[in-house]
C-alpha cells in the first residue's frame, strides 16, 4: 500500500533550513510498530503521522515518533503537520485555527496570515517545573564549556509538553563553542527524566532575535535538534518564571540551528491569567520534498 508524505522544514520560510519533519498522511491503518520503523527510515528528529480525530473537538490527530520512541507532543512536527493539513485538506485550507489532537490533548494552532508570511502559532501545555541536584561541574562537562560560562540561574527540568533540562549561559560567544559529551547528556537527562538538554543565552540585541537556543537529545537518537519547538516552549516558560516573574506577558524572537547550518526562527510569547501561564510558540514552514511510502 502507498502512503503520501511530505518533508516540511519548520521554523523557516526557506527549504533546507529550519528543522525537517516527515509528515505521513492518512495513516490510520498503520500499526505503531510500523510507524516507528518509518521514523527510523526517515532518520529525522521526528516523523508525524496524520490520522482521523477521535473527538469532535479536534480537526485531526497526530502521532509523533523520534527514531527511538513515540512522543506525546513535539513542537516542530506540530508546525509541520499544521502546514501540511492546510495544504492537503480543502475543508481546512482557509481555517484561522486548527485543533490538533495528540498525546497531551488538543493543541490549538493559530493561522496568522499577512501579506508576506503565514505564522503557525501553537499554545503549548501548562508549564511544569522540576528542580534538579545537578552540579555546575557536571553541567559544564555535559556541554563542554567552562563553569564560568554558565549563568547564575537554576538548572531545571521544564515541560510544556515535553520535559527538557534547561540551562542558561552567561556569555553569548559560549553557545557556538560547546563541545558536548553526548553520552553524559544522555545519562544525566535520563536520570532527571528529561528528553534532553536545551541551552539558551541572551543576545543582548534589540533588533532581530533576542535569544539563541541549542537542543541536544542523544537519548532520543538526536545528537542536536536543529530548531526545537517544545524546547523553545520550555525556555519561554523558564524565562517567564525566572527573568520576568512580575510581568503579565512577554514575547521575543529566538534563533536556533545556526551552528549546524539549519538556521531557524521561533516566535515565543507568554501571558498570565491569574496563576496560569500560557506559552505560545510560532513559526513558518516550507515543503522541501514529497513522495510516497511503498509498504
Order of alpha helices (4+ residues) and beta strands (2+ residues): beta-beta-alpha-beta-beta-beta-alpha-beta-beta-beta-beta-alpha-beta-beta-alpha-beta-beta-beta-alpha-beta-beta-beta-beta
